[in-house]
Amino acid sequence: MDDDDSEYQQAAQRADRATRRAWSTIAWTTGALGCTLITIALLCTAAAVACLYAVAASHY
């Protein structure tokens, strides 16, 4: 009976570690994707402002 209990405990610990690792990976990936999307949005905004400036400058 003790062998069954220890196997159960080991399996529970492995599952807990795997769950924590998965959540850590999800959090890191979400953060990286969020930073990437913010960077793309900033670059697109800068490009749009530069285009508007170029168009406005060409009319004067």
Backbone as CSV, one residue per row, in Angstrom:
resi,resn,N_x,N_y,N_z,CA_x,CA_y,CA_z,C_x,C_y,C_z
1,MET,0.820,-1.183,0.000,0.000,0.000,0.000,0.875,1.263,0.000
2,ASP,1.996,1.220,0.707,2.881,2.374,0.755,3.474,2.667,-0.619
3,ASP,3.737,1.614,-1.401,4.269,1.815,-2.745,3.258,2.567,-3.614
4,ASP,1.996,2.203,-3.481,0.955,2.890,-4.243,0.867,4.354,-3.846
5,ASP,0.964,4.611,-2.540,0.907,5.997,-2.058,2.094,6.809,-2.562
6,SER,3.279,6.226,-2.516,4.460,6.966,-2.958,4.416,7.195,-4.474
7,GLU,3.934,6.219,-5.217,3.783,6.417,-6.668,2.774,7.514,-6.963
8,TYR,1.694,7.518,-6.193,0.672,8.562,-6.367,1.262,9.941,-6.065
9,GLN,2.033,10.018,-4.971,2.657,11.295,-4.597,3.628,11.764,-5.679
10,GLN,4.423,10.843,-6.210,5.373,11.209,-7.260,4.644,11.670,-8.518
11,ALA,3.574,10.976,-8.867,2.795,11.374,-10.048,2.153,12.741,-9.832
12,ALA,1.662,12.979,-8.639,1.049,14.277,-8.333,2.087,15.391,-8.398
13,GLN,3.297,15.135,-7.911,4.357,16.137,-7.964,4.779,16.416,-9.402
14,ARG,4.890,15.359,-10.220,5.241,15.556,-11.635,4.171,16.363,-12.349
15,ALA,2.910,16.055,-12.065,1.816,16.795,-12.691,1.835,18.257,-12.254
16,ASP,2.123,18.497,-10.986,2.189,19.866,-10.488,3.320,20.637,-11.159
17,ARG,4.494,20.016,-11.292,5.622,20.673,-11.962,5.293,20.951,-13.423
18,ALA,4.668,19.999,-14.087,4.313,20.188,-15.500,3.300,21.321,-15.654
19,THR,2.351,21.403,-14.727,1.351,22.468,-14.788,2.001,23.827,-14.585
20,ARG,2.898,23.922,-13.599,3.585,25.195,-13.362,4.440,25.590,-14.556
21,ARG,5.116,24.611,-15.160,5.947,24.890,-16.329,5.086,25.365,-17.499
22,ALA,3.930,24.746,-17.669,3.033,25.141,-18.758,2.525,26.565,-18.553
23,TRP,2.120,26.900,-17.337,1.637,28.262,-17.072,2.749,29.273,-17.243
24,SER,3.948,28.917,-16.856,5.093,29.812,-17.034,5.344,30.060,-18.520
25,THR,5.270,29.008,-19.307,5.464,29.138,-20.752,4.367,29.992,-21.368
26,ILE,3.138,29.771,-20.951,2.017,30.558,-21.468,2.202,32.030,-21.120
27,ALA,2.582,32.310,-19.887,2.774,33.701,-19.459,3.894,34.361,-20.252
28,TRP,5.011,33.654,-20.430,6.136,34.216,-21.176,5.744,34.484,-22.625
29,THR,5.065,33.521,-23.243,4.657,33.670,-24.637,3.683,34.825,-24.808
30,THR,2.722,34.920,-23.891,1.753,36.015,-23.959,2.461,37.355,-23.812
31,GLY,3.394,37.436,-22.899,4.153,38.672,-22.715,4.971,39.026,-23.940
32,ALA,5.622,38.040,-24.523,6.434,38.285,-25.718,5.560,38.722,-26.887
33,LEU,4.414,38.067,-27.056,3.514,38.457,-28.138,2.951,39.851,-27.905
34,GLY,2.629,40.156,-26.663,2.122,41.487,-26.342,3.145,42.564,-26.661
35,CYS,4.386,42.342,-26.285,5.449,43.308,-26.586,5.636,43.452,-28.090
36,THR,5.562,42.350,-28.794,5.703,42.398,-30.248,4.575,43.195,-30.881
37,LEU,3.354,42.971,-30.440,2.216,43.716,-30.992,2.315,45.204,-30.680
38,ILE,2.757,45.549,-29.481,2.931,46.959,-29.133,4.008,47.585,-30.012
39,THR,5.100,46.878,-30.234,6.176,47.382,-31.077,5.687,47.608,-32.504
40,ILE,4.930,46.643,-33.037,4.397,46.786,-34.389,3.450,47.982,-34.462
41,ALA,2.600,48.140,-33.456,1.673,49.274,-33.442,2.430,50.595,-33.412
42,LEU,3.482,50.675,-32.611,4.271,51.911,-32.551,4.973,52.197,-33.873
43,LEU,5.521,51.158,-34.493,6.194,51.349,-35.783,5.206,51.780,-36.868
44,CYS,4.021,51.185,-36.872,3.008,51.567,-37.858,2.549,53.004,-37.629
45,THR,2.402,53.389,-36.381,2.016,54.769,-36.067,3.092,55.740,-36.540
46,ALA,4.346,55.409,-36.276,5.448,56.268,-36.710,5.483,56.369,-38.235
47,ALA,5.253,55.254,-38.914,5.245,55.273,-40.381,4.088,56.119,-40.902
48,ALA,2.922,56.018,-40.284,1.762,56.806,-40.707,2.022,58.297,-40.504
49,VAL,2.604,58.651,-39.369,2.925,60.060,-39.110,3.948,60.560,-40.125
50,ALA,4.951,59.744,-40.432,5.959,60.141,-41.418,5.325,60.341,-42.793
51,CYS,4.398,59.478,-43.160,3.716,59.624,-44.454,2.873,60.895,-44.481
52,LEU,2.143,61.150,-43.423,1.346,62.374,-43.357,2.226,63.612,-43.424
53,TYR,3.342,63.567,-42.757,4.281,64.685,-42.783,4.820,64.878,-44.196
54,ALA,5.167,63.773,-44.873,5.696,63.874,-46.230,4.654,64.431,-47.184
55,VAL,3.420,63.999,-47.042,2.348,64.494,-47.890,2.089,65.976,-47.626
56,ALA,2.052,66.342,-46.341,1.840,67.748,-46.000,3.008,68.618,-46.499
57,ALA,4.221,68.114,-46.377,5.399,68.890,-46.804,5.423,69.045,-48.323
58,SER,4.912,68.069,-49.037,4.945,68.161,-50.501,3.935,69.157,-51.038
59,HIS,2.972,69.540,-50.243,1.944,70.497,-50.688,2.352,71.939,-50.403
60,TYR,3.440,72.152,-49.678,3.840,73.516,-49.354,5.165,73.853,-49.953
